[in-house]
Amino acid sequence: MLLETTNLTKKFGGLTAVDDVNFGIEEGKINAIIGPNGAGKSTFFNLVSGYYPPTSGEVYFKGQDITHLSSNKIAKLGIARTFQTTNLFEKATVLDNVIVGHRLRTSSNLFDAVFRTPRLKREEQKCLNKAYEVLDFVDLTNYAHRVVENLTQEQKKRVAFALALATDPELVFLDEPAAGVNPDETDGLAIMMKKMVDHGITVCLIEHKMQMIMSIAEKIMVLNFGKKIAEGTPDDIMNHEDVIKAYLGGEQHAEVK
């Protein structure tokens, strides 16, 4: 497993948002986490990416214990993520937004910035090159100098993908990447996720669009009230009685919409 959690738990006062979850993310695949609203999916992402410290349990990335590392240190190890709400600099250009991502891989300091050292200039060029590389990957090269606030929602999703990819990740967490986009755009984003895997990047996503999940995910975990209630292939999940009751809603042979 590329990333594993052991008895991962997060409590907020009297509320247990993630409850004793064991899960392994398989390398080179599209993994998915589904469940009703409030099931603990985003909290799980926040725990494994270092935004929240767990109440108990452990997180391992390539066998290394990363449970108590900060989010920036986890990012440097090769884990990137996007958020439910696309967090971009709306008044800046697409290029300026994406350049920020590769700063993680640079070592210039205040001295370099003040004196415009050769190291700073080399690293600025490196960040620029990486930005254009990932913009090409997400088919946004022609929008590099467009101000983000003037983009469509789907294009902003692609910018968020590019920003994550600019950090040179091995694993990308995508929190509801297809939220707010139409069916054709959803298909395009699904193709983008498959493309990431084809280029050696493991994907784990949260998504409510079940048709997309069932068509692209190779492994799925289902959360309900913070607990893992099922794990397996799409076929396993669609025919799991507890999942049908908790999430798909209805009879045992309910159709996935």
Secondary structure, 3 states (H helix, E strand, C coil): CCEEEEEEEEEECCEEEEEEEEEEECCCCEEEEECCCCCCHHHHHHHHCCCCCCCEEEEEECCEECCCCCHHHHHHHCEEECCCCCCCCCCCEHHHHHHHHHHHHCCCCHHHHHHCCHHHHHHHHHHHHHHHHHHHHCCCHHHCCCEHHHCCHHHHHHHHHHHHHCCCCCEEEEECCCCCCCHHHHHHHHHHHHHHHHCCCEEEEECCCHHHHHHHCCEEEEEECCEEEEEECHHHHHCCHHHHHHHHCCCCCCCCC
